[in-house]
């Protein structure tokens, strides 16, 4: 039972770390291959050319 809880905790920490990384990366969202496209607040699809964060320098 202890190994199961440890495994769940490790996977949860990894998911939390990935979520924090996405929040702080300041990148535009993109749809995955075959996934739904990402829509902006006006309902139009977002891509690299229409991303509102395109002109901003990346935070390191």
C-alpha positions in Angstrom: 0.0 0.0 0.0 2.9 2.3 0.8 4.4 1.8 -2.7 1.0 2.7 -4.3 0.8 6.0 -2.3 4.4 6.8 -3.1 3.7 6.3 -6.8 0.6 8.4 -6.8 2.5 11.2 -4.9 5.4 11.1 -7.4 3.1 11.3 -10.4 1.1 14.1 -8.7 4.3 16.1 -8.0 5.4 15.6 -11.6 2.0 16.9 -12.9 2.2 19.9 -10.6 5.7 20.7 -11.8 4.6 20.5 -15.5 1.6 22.8 -14.7 3.8 25.4 -13.0 6.2 25.2 -15.9 3.5 25.9 -18.4 2.2 28.8 -16.4 5.6 30.4 -16.1 6.9 29.7 -19.7 4.7 32.5 -21.1 4.2 30.6 -24.4 1.2 30.6 -26.6 -1.1 27.5 -26.3 -1.2 25.2 -29.3 -3.4 22.4 -30.2 -1.9 19.0 -30.4 -1.9 16.8 -33.5 -5.5 15.8 -34.0 -6.6 17.8 -31.0 -9.1 20.7 -30.9 -7.7 24.0 -32.1 -7.1 26.7 -29.5 -9.5 29.7 -29.7 -8.9 33.2 -28.6 -11.3 35.4 -26.7 -12.9 36.6 -29.9 -13.6 33.0 -31.0 -11.0 32.9 -33.8 -8.3 30.2 -33.8 -4.9 31.1 -32.4 -1.7 30.1 -34.1 1.9 31.4 -33.9 1.1 34.3 -36.3 -1.9 35.5 -34.3 -0.6 34.9 -30.8 -1.0 38.0 -28.6 2.3 37.1 -26.8 4.3 36.8 -30.0 6.1 40.1 -29.7 6.9 39.9 -26.1 10.4 38.6 -25.0 10.4 35.3 -23.3 11.0 35.2 -19.6 13.9 33.1 -18.5 
